Amino acid sequence: MKQRVLVVDDDPSVRAAHSRFVERLGYEVETAADGVEALTKLALGIDLVLLDLYMPNMDGFEVATIIRKHPTHSLVPIIIVTGSDKEAWYPRALEVGANDVLAKPINSDELRLRTRWLMELKSSHDKLAESNARLREAVERATANLREALDRATASERRVQHAHLHTIGRLALAAEYKDPAIDGHLLRVGIAAGHLAREAGLPSGTADTLRHAAPMHDVGMIGLPDQIHFKAASLDDAERALVRKHCRIGAALLANLDSPVVQMGATVALRHHERWDGAGYPDGLAGEQIPIEARICSIVDYYDSSTMDRPYRLARPAERVISEMRLESGKRFDPELLDAFLTGLPELERMQRDLPAISSPRP
């Protein structure tokens, strides 16, 4: 029976190319478009995983970690494939349990040599584990039905994840619900935060999480009275002190929930008004003491809110806001993140122009 390789990559063209390489080496191929599908398809009897490093939802390191902890599939060989410097990622790959790292584009001779000894290792483990041949034949007969069931399971998992993120999005919109003037702000902040995270080189899974978490940055505003939200004049000292409490209110609302998105949302809610120079609130953190997710949110929130009308002021032109932000580099904002934001701003504006019109649900 041919050994089976699971090719995991979110890019369909790369997935097809890697599949052809594997088939030429005489192996059967299963494919997965992301980490969720990859983990479910392990049950098909996978002998080796060819795993892309950068993918949405879960990156290759996260998938490899889960495989190594699995009671049934922990010995499946894993080769991580990366388009960046493979030597830089090699120690981390070994740390999470991967057997090897290959650089894109894959060299077919290198792939053949690397897979050969890993497949031999896997065969040795399989022979020790096989107690009778009839069980293997039963697995083969059941594979077609199992694949269909796994496809349904993958679709079900995605529906659950979508419902989870949709619920989180509705929670974030609660802060926007009472104020039509900021309609769409949270959606734009989420998209901008995910975009800047990628520009800054964060893993795609982290960037996707931040895209959904960043709209919760002002969820604590729902704990403030309406006169604060709608006051047309500048706030007095007592009102400003009250507004500052929204960071801790938001963090408290999101605390102790078993969700990576909500946990990141709590961090962003608490820390998005901290400043690079330490003059922010609620705790006066400075520099890299401030979580990078909050530093990112601080930049994108400032730009978006400054370029829209508020009860107490009119929107400022984008060019003026950009000039103000440059003056705040190293003071309010992380200088490197601000440079990345301004570099990626034209692409971000194009993305936001292409968005369909989405508003907060209102009766």
C-alpha positions as CSV (number, residue, x, y, z in Angstrom):
1,M,0.0,0.0,0.0
2,K,1.3,3.4,-0.9
3,Q,2.3,5.8,1.8
4,R,0.1,8.9,2.1
5,V,1.3,12.5,2.4
6,L,-0.9,15.4,3.6
7,V,0.0,18.6,1.7
8,V,-1.2,21.6,3.7
9,D,-1.1,25.1,2.1
10,D,-3.6,28.0,1.9
11,D,-2.5,28.9,-1.7
12,P,-4.3,26.6,-4.2
13,S,-1.5,26.9,-6.8
14,V,1.3,26.0,-4.3
15,R,-0.9,23.2,-2.9
16,A,-1.3,21.7,-6.4
17,A,2.5,22.1,-7.2
18,H,3.5,20.4,-4.0
19,S,1.0,17.6,-4.6
20,R,2.5,16.9,-8.1
21,F,6.0,16.7,-6.5
22,V,4.7,14.2,-3.9
23,E,2.9,12.1,-6.5
24,R,6.0,11.9,-8.7
25,L,7.8,10.4,-5.7
26,G,5.2,7.6,-5.6
27,Y,3.1,8.7,-2.7
28,E,-0.6,9.2,-2.4
29,V,-1.7,12.7,-1.7
30,E,-4.3,14.3,0.6
31,T,-4.6,18.1,0.7
32,A,-5.8,20.6,3.2
33,A,-6.3,24.4,2.8
34,D,-5.7,25.3,6.5
35,G,-4.8,23.9,9.9
36,V,-8.4,23.0,10.8
37,E,-8.8,20.8,7.8
38,A,-5.3,19.3,8.2
39,L,-6.0,18.2,11.8
40,T,-9.2,16.4,10.8
41,K,-7.6,14.6,7.8
42,L,-4.9,13.0,10.0
43,A,-7.5,10.3,10.6
44,L,-7.2,9.2,7.0
45,G,-3.9,7.4,7.8
46,I,-1.3,10.1,7.0
47,D,2.3,9.0,6.9
48,L,3.9,12.4,6.5
49,V,2.7,16.1,6.7
50,L,4.2,18.7,4.3
51,L,3.1,21.8,6.2
52,D,3.2,25.4,5.1
53,L,4.4,27.8,7.8
54,Y,2.3,30.9,7.0
55,M,-1.5,30.1,7.0
56,P,-4.7,31.9,8.3
57,N,-6.2,30.9,11.6
58,M,-3.3,28.6,12.7
59,D,0.2,28.8,11.4
60,G,2.4,25.8,10.8
61,F,4.0,25.9,14.2
62,E,0.6,25.8,15.9
63,V,-0.5,22.8,13.8
64,A,2.8,20.9,14.4
65,T,2.4,21.5,18.2
66,I,-1.1,20.0,18.2
67,I,0.0,17.0,16.1
68,R,2.8,16.2,18.5
69,K,0.4,16.3,21.4
70,H,-2.1,14.0,19.7
71,P,-2.3,10.5,21.3
72,T,-2.7,8.7,17.9
73,H,-0.8,10.9,15.4
74,S,2.1,12.2,17.5
75,L,4.7,10.2,15.6
76,V,3.7,11.4,12.1
77,P,6.8,13.0,10.5
78,I,6.4,16.8,9.8
79,I,8.3,18.8,7.2
80,I,7.6,22.6,7.5
81,V,7.8,24.6,4.2
82,T,8.6,28.3,4.3
83,G,9.1,31.0,1.8
84,S,11.3,33.0,4.2
85,D,14.8,32.1,5.6
86,K,14.5,28.5,6.6
87,E,17.7,28.6,8.7
88,A,16.1,31.4,10.9
89,W,13.0,29.2,11.5
90,Y,14.8,25.9,12.0
91,P,15.3,26.1,15.8
92,R,11.7,27.0,16.3
93,A,10.6,24.2,14.0
94,L,12.6,21.6,16.0
95,E,11.2,23.0,19.2
96,V,7.6,22.3,18.2
97,G,8.4,18.8,17.0
98,A,8.9,19.2,13.2
99,N,11.4,16.8,11.6
100,D,12.8,19.2,9.0
101,V,12.4,22.5,7.2
102,L,12.4,23.1,3.4
103,A,12.5,26.4,1.6
104,K,10.1,27.4,-1.2
105,P,10.3,26.8,-4.0
106,I,10.8,23.1,-3.1
107,N,13.7,21.3,-4.8
108,S,12.3,17.9,-5.9
109,D,15.6,16.0,-5.2
110,E,15.8,17.5,-1.8
111,L,12.2,16.6,-1.1
112,R,12.9,13.0,-2.3
113,L,15.9,12.6,0.0
114,R,14.2,14.1,3.1
115,T,11.0,12.1,2.7
116,R,12.7,8.8,2.1
117,W,14.3,8.4,5.5
118,L,11.2,9.9,7.3
119,M,8.9,7.5,5.5
120,E,11.2,4.6,6.5
121,L,11.0,5.8,10.1
122,K,7.3,6.0,9.9
123,S,7.1,2.5,8.4
124,S,9.0,1.1,11.3
125,H,6.6,2.6,13.8
126,D,3.7,1.3,11.8
127,K,5.0,-2.2,11.7
128,L,5.4,-2.2,15.4
129,A,1.8,-0.9,15.8
130,E,0.1,-3.3,13.4
131,S,-1.4,-6.3,15.2
132,N,-3.3,-7.8,12.2
133,A,-3.8,-7.2,8.5
134,R,-7.5,-7.4,8.6
135,L,-7.8,-4.2,10.6
136,R,-5.8,-2.4,7.9
137,E,-8.1,-3.7,5.1
138,A,-11.1,-2.5,7.1
139,V,-9.6,1.0,7.4
140,E,-9.0,1.1,3.6
141,R,-12.6,0.1,2.9
142,A,-13.8,2.8,5.3
143,T,-11.6,5.6,3.9
144,A,-14.0,6.8,1.3
145,N,-16.9,7.1,3.8
146,L,-14.5,8.5,6.4
147,R,-13.3,11.2,4.0
148,E,-16.9,12.4,3.4
149,A,-17.5,12.4,7.1
150,L,-14.4,14.4,7.7
151,D,-15.4,16.9,5.1
152,R,-18.6,17.4,7.0
153,A,-16.7,17.7,10.3
154,T,-14.5,20.3,8.8
155,A,-17.5,22.3,7.6
156,S,-19.1,22.0,11.0
157,E,-15.9,23.2,12.7
158,R,-15.8,26.2,10.4
159,R,-19.4,27.0,11.1
160,V,-18.7,26.9,14.8
161,Q,-15.7,29.2,14.4
162,H,-17.7,31.6,12.2
163,A,-20.5,31.7,14.8
164,H,-17.9,32.3,17.5
165,L,-16.4,35.2,15.6
166,H,-19.8,36.6,14.7
167,T,-20.8,36.7,18.4
168,I,-17.6,38.4,19.3
169,G,-18.2,41.0,16.5
170,R,-21.7,41.7,17.9
171,L,-20.1,42.3,21.3
172,A,-17.8,44.9,19.8
173,L,-20.6,46.6,17.9
174,A,-22.4,47.1,21.2
175,A,-20.0,50.0,21.9
176,E,-20.9,51.5,18.5
177,Y,-24.7,50.9,18.7
178,K,-25.6,54.0,20.6
179,D,-23.5,56.4,18.4
180,P,-24.4,56.5,14.7
181,A,-21.6,59.0,14.1
182,I,-19.0,56.2,14.5
183,D,-20.8,53.7,12.3
184,G,-18.3,51.5,10.6
185,H,-15.3,52.6,12.7
186,L,-14.9,49.3,14.5
187,L,-14.9,47.3,11.2
188,R,-12.3,49.6,9.7
189,V,-10.1,49.4,12.9
190,G,-10.2,45.6,12.7
191,I,-9.2,45.4,9.1
192,A,-6.5,48.1,9.6
193,A,-5.1,46.3,12.6
194,G,-4.9,43.0,10.8
195,H,-3.3,44.7,7.8
196,L,-0.7,46.5,10.0
197,A,0.1,43.3,11.8
198,R,1.0,41.6,8.5
199,E,3.0,44.7,7.4
200,A,4.9,44.4,10.7
201,G,5.8,40.8,10.1
202,L,3.5,39.1,12.6
203,P,2.4,35.5,11.7
204,S,-0.8,35.4,9.7
205,G,-2.7,33.6,12.4
206,T,-1.8,36.3,14.9
207,A,-2.8,39.0,12.4
208,D,-6.2,37.3,11.8
209,T,-6.8,37.0,15.5
210,L,-6.0,40.7,15.9
211,R,-8.4,41.6,13.1
212,H,-11.3,40.1,15.1
213,A,-9.9,41.3,18.5
214,A,-9.2,45.0,17.7
215,P,-12.8,46.0,17.3
216,M,-13.3,45.3,21.0
217,H,-10.8,48.0,22.0
218,D,-13.5,50.4,23.1
219,V,-16.1,47.9,24.4
220,G,-15.6,49.5,27.8
221,M,-17.3,52.6,26.5
222,I,-20.7,51.0,27.0
223,G,-20.1,51.5,30.7
224,L,-20.0,55.3,30.4
225,P,-23.0,57.6,30.6
226,D,-24.6,59.0,27.4
227,Q,-23.6,62.6,28.3
228,I,-20.0,61.6,27.8
229,H,-20.6,60.0,24.4
230,F,-22.6,62.9,23.0
231,K,-21.1,66.0,24.6
232,A,-20.4,68.6,21.9
233,A,-17.8,70.5,23.9
234,S,-14.5,69.5,25.4
235,L,-14.6,67.2,28.4
236,D,-13.8,68.7,31.8
237,D,-11.2,67.0,34.1
238,A,-13.7,64.9,35.9
239,E,-15.2,63.7,32.6
240,R,-11.8,62.9,31.2
241,A,-11.0,60.8,34.3
242,L,-14.3,59.0,33.8
243,V,-13.4,58.2,30.2
244,R,-10.1,56.8,31.2
245,K,-12.0,54.1,33.1
246,H,-13.2,52.5,29.9
247,C,-9.9,50.6,29.5
248,R,-10.4,48.7,32.7
249,I,-14.1,48.3,32.2
250,G,-13.4,46.7,28.8
251,A,-10.7,44.4,30.1
252,A,-13.0,43.3,32.9
253,L,-15.9,42.6,30.5
254,L,-13.6,40.3,28.5
255,A,-11.6,38.7,31.3
256,N,-11.4,35.0,32.0
257,L,-13.0,33.8,28.7
258,D,-11.5,30.8,27.0
259,S,-11.1,32.3,23.5
260,P,-7.8,33.5,22.0
261,V,-9.7,36.3,20.2
262,V,-11.4,37.5,23.4
263,Q,-8.2,37.2,25.4
264,M,-6.4,39.4,22.8
265,G,-9.4,41.7,22.9
266,A,-9.0,42.1,26.6
267,T,-5.3,43.0,26.2
268,V,-6.2,45.6,23.5
269,A,-9.0,47.1,25.5
270,L,-6.7,47.6,28.5
271,R,-3.6,48.8,26.8
272,H,-4.6,50.8,23.6
273,H,-4.2,54.1,25.3
274,E,-0.7,53.4,26.7
275,R,2.0,55.5,24.9
276,W,5.4,54.6,23.6
277,D,6.9,57.3,25.9
278,G,5.1,56.1,29.0
279,A,2.8,59.0,29.3
280,G,-0.4,57.0,28.5
281,Y,-2.9,55.2,30.7
282,P,-4.1,53.3,32.6
283,D,-0.7,52.2,33.9
284,G,1.9,54.3,32.1
285,L,3.6,51.4,30.4
286,A,6.3,52.4,27.9
287,G,8.0,51.0,24.8
288,E,7.9,47.2,24.4
289,Q,6.2,46.8,27.8
290,I,3.1,47.6,25.9
291,P,1.8,44.5,24.0
292,I,2.4,44.8,20.3
293,E,-1.3,44.2,19.6
294,A,-2.2,47.3,21.7
295,R,0.5,49.4,20.0
296,I,-0.9,48.4,16.6
297,C,-4.5,49.3,17.7
298,S,-3.4,52.6,19.1
299,I,-2.1,53.7,15.6
300,V,-5.0,52.5,13.5
301,D,-7.6,53.7,16.0
302,Y,-6.1,57.2,16.1
303,Y,-6.0,57.5,12.3
304,D,-9.5,56.3,11.7
305,S,-11.1,58.3,14.5
306,S,-9.2,61.5,13.6
307,T,-10.5,61.3,10.0
308,M,-14.2,61.1,11.0
309,D,-16.6,63.5,12.5
310,R,-17.3,63.5,16.2
311,P,-19.8,65.4,18.3
312,Y,-17.1,67.7,19.7
313,R,-15.1,68.2,16.4
314,L,-15.1,67.8,12.7
315,A,-13.1,65.2,10.8
316,R,-9.5,66.4,9.9
317,P,-8.0,65.8,6.4
318,A,-6.0,62.6,6.2
319,E,-2.8,64.6,5.2
320,R,-3.1,66.7,8.3
321,V,-3.6,63.6,10.5
322,I,-0.6,61.9,9.0
323,S,1.6,64.9,9.7
324,E,0.3,64.9,13.3
325,M,1.1,61.2,13.6
326,R,4.7,61.7,12.3
327,L,5.3,64.3,15.0
328,E,4.1,61.7,17.6
329,S,6.5,59.0,16.4
330,G,8.5,57.9,19.4
331,K,6.1,59.7,21.7
332,R,2.6,58.4,21.4
333,F,3.4,55.7,18.8
334,D,5.9,52.9,18.3
335,P,8.2,54.4,15.5
336,E,8.7,51.1,13.6
337,L,5.0,50.3,13.6
338,L,4.1,53.8,12.6
339,D,6.5,53.6,9.6
340,A,5.0,50.3,8.6
341,F,1.5,51.8,8.9
342,L,2.3,54.7,6.7
343,T,4.0,52.5,4.1
344,G,1.0,50.2,3.9
345,L,-1.6,53.0,4.1
346,P,-2.4,53.2,0.3
347,E,-3.1,49.5,0.2
348,L,-5.2,49.7,3.4
349,E,-7.3,52.5,1.9
350,R,-7.8,50.5,-1.3
351,M,-9.0,47.5,0.9
352,Q,-11.4,49.7,2.8
353,R,-12.8,51.3,-0.4
354,D,-13.7,47.8,-1.7
355,L,-15.6,46.9,1.5
356,P,-19.4,46.5,1.1
357,A,-21.4,49.0,3.1
358,I,-21.8,47.4,6.6
359,S,-23.6,49.2,9.5
360,S,-24.3,48.4,13.0
361,P,-27.8,46.7,13.3
362,R,-30.3,49.2,14.5
363,P,-34.1,48.9,15.1
